[in-house]
Amino acid sequence: MNQTIAHDVDHIQHNTHSLPNNSSCLSMPALADALADPRSAFQHPAQVVTHPLLSGQEKRAILISWARDEIMLERVANGVLPELKPKSQIDGVIAALSRVDPQAAAEYRAAIASIRAHRPFCRG
């Protein structure tokens, strides 16, 4: 999967979008920003899927980046501060990803299920 992600990022870095003159109401997030911090570019994962200026490959790469971020959030909170119960958007990210890459969504769904199944008991 890492080679596929690297290919997607390479494709995105070499293909830039220019907005048509009549698209003043439609904004295109900077792809580098969307890949580095999807939450800063989109309020909800479904916005990635429905964005008309992103290619399918770009949507997939952004959602996979977002899924990795959310998985890390859950893993850190689970291991260090399980009582925090993080406000992760992983379920929404996986739902959005399933619309552009069902196989990748299934892999992330399995990973998050494993993380959640191994949540330590809170001492108190």
C-alpha positions as CSV (number, residue, x, y, z in Angstrom):
1,M,0.0,0.0,0.0
2,N,2.9,2.4,0.7
3,Q,4.1,2.3,-3.0
4,T,0.5,3.2,-4.1
5,I,0.4,6.1,-1.7
6,A,3.8,7.3,-2.8
7,H,2.6,7.1,-6.4
8,D,-0.6,9.1,-5.5
9,V,1.4,11.8,-3.8
10,D,3.9,12.0,-6.7
11,H,0.9,12.3,-9.2
12,I,-0.6,15.1,-7.1
13,Q,2.6,17.0,-6.8
14,H,3.1,17.0,-10.6
15,N,-0.5,17.8,-11.5
16,T,-1.7,21.2,-10.5
17,H,-5.1,22.7,-11.0
18,S,-6.0,26.1,-12.3
19,L,-9.4,27.4,-11.5
20,P,-11.6,28.6,-14.3
21,N,-12.4,32.3,-14.3
22,N,-16.1,31.6,-13.5
23,S,-15.4,29.6,-10.4
24,S,-15.1,32.4,-7.8
25,C,-17.5,30.6,-5.5
26,L,-15.6,27.3,-5.8
27,S,-12.3,27.0,-3.9
28,M,-9.6,24.5,-4.5
29,P,-7.6,23.7,-1.4
30,A,-3.8,23.6,-1.8
31,L,-3.1,19.9,-2.3
32,A,0.0,20.0,-0.3
33,D,-1.9,21.5,2.6
34,A,-4.8,19.1,2.2
35,L,-2.4,16.1,2.3
36,A,-0.4,17.4,5.3
37,D,-3.5,18.5,7.3
38,P,-6.8,17.5,5.8
39,R,-8.7,18.9,8.8
40,S,-7.4,22.4,7.9
41,A,-8.7,22.1,4.3
42,F,-12.0,20.3,4.9
43,Q,-14.5,20.4,7.8
44,H,-15.8,16.9,7.1
45,P,-14.4,14.0,5.1
46,A,-17.5,13.9,2.9
47,Q,-16.4,17.2,1.5
48,V,-13.4,15.6,0.0
49,V,-15.5,13.0,-1.9
50,T,-17.9,15.6,-3.3
51,H,-15.3,18.3,-4.2
52,P,-15.7,18.8,-8.0
53,L,-12.2,19.9,-8.7
54,L,-10.4,16.9,-7.1
55,S,-9.6,13.8,-9.2
56,G,-10.4,10.4,-7.7
57,Q,-6.8,9.8,-7.1
58,E,-6.4,13.1,-5.2
59,K,-9.5,12.3,-3.1
60,R,-8.1,8.9,-2.3
61,A,-4.7,10.4,-1.3
62,I,-6.2,13.1,0.9
63,L,-8.6,10.6,2.6
64,I,-5.8,8.1,3.3
65,S,-3.7,10.9,4.8
66,W,-6.6,11.9,7.0
67,A,-7.2,8.2,8.0
68,R,-3.6,7.9,9.0
69,D,-3.8,11.0,11.2
70,E,-7.0,9.8,12.8
71,I,-5.6,6.3,13.5
72,M,-2.6,7.9,15.2
73,L,-4.9,10.1,17.3
74,E,-6.8,7.0,18.5
75,R,-3.6,5.0,19.1
76,V,-1.9,7.7,21.1
77,A,-5.0,8.4,23.2
78,N,-5.6,4.7,23.6
79,G,-2.1,4.1,24.9
80,V,-1.3,7.2,26.8
81,L,-4.6,8.8,27.9
82,P,-7.4,6.3,27.3
83,E,-9.8,8.3,29.5
84,L,-9.7,11.2,27.0
85,K,-11.8,9.2,24.4
86,P,-10.5,11.3,21.5
87,K,-12.9,13.1,19.2
88,S,-11.7,11.2,16.2
89,Q,-13.3,11.5,12.8
90,I,-12.0,8.1,11.7
91,D,-15.5,6.6,11.2
92,G,-16.4,9.5,8.8
93,V,-13.1,9.3,7.0
94,I,-13.6,5.5,6.5
95,A,-17.1,6.1,5.2
96,A,-15.8,8.7,2.7
97,L,-12.9,6.6,1.7
98,S,-15.2,3.6,1.0
99,R,-16.7,5.7,-1.7
100,V,-13.4,6.2,-3.6
101,D,-11.5,3.1,-2.5
102,P,-13.5,0.3,-0.8
103,Q,-10.4,-1.9,-0.3
104,A,-8.4,0.8,1.5
105,A,-11.5,1.6,3.6
106,A,-11.8,-2.0,4.7
107,E,-8.1,-2.1,5.7
108,Y,-8.6,1.1,7.9
109,R,-11.8,-0.3,9.3
110,A,-10.0,-3.4,10.4
111,A,-7.1,-1.4,11.9
112,I,-9.4,0.8,13.9
113,A,-11.4,-2.2,15.1
114,S,-8.2,-3.7,16.4
115,I,-7.1,-0.5,18.1
116,R,-10.5,-0.2,19.8
117,A,-10.6,-3.8,20.8
118,H,-7.3,-3.4,22.7
119,R,-8.3,-0.3,24.6
120,P,-6.9,-0.8,28.1
121,F,-9.1,-0.7,31.1
122,C,-9.1,2.7,33.0
123,R,-7.7,2.5,36.5
124,G,-9.7,4.6,38.9
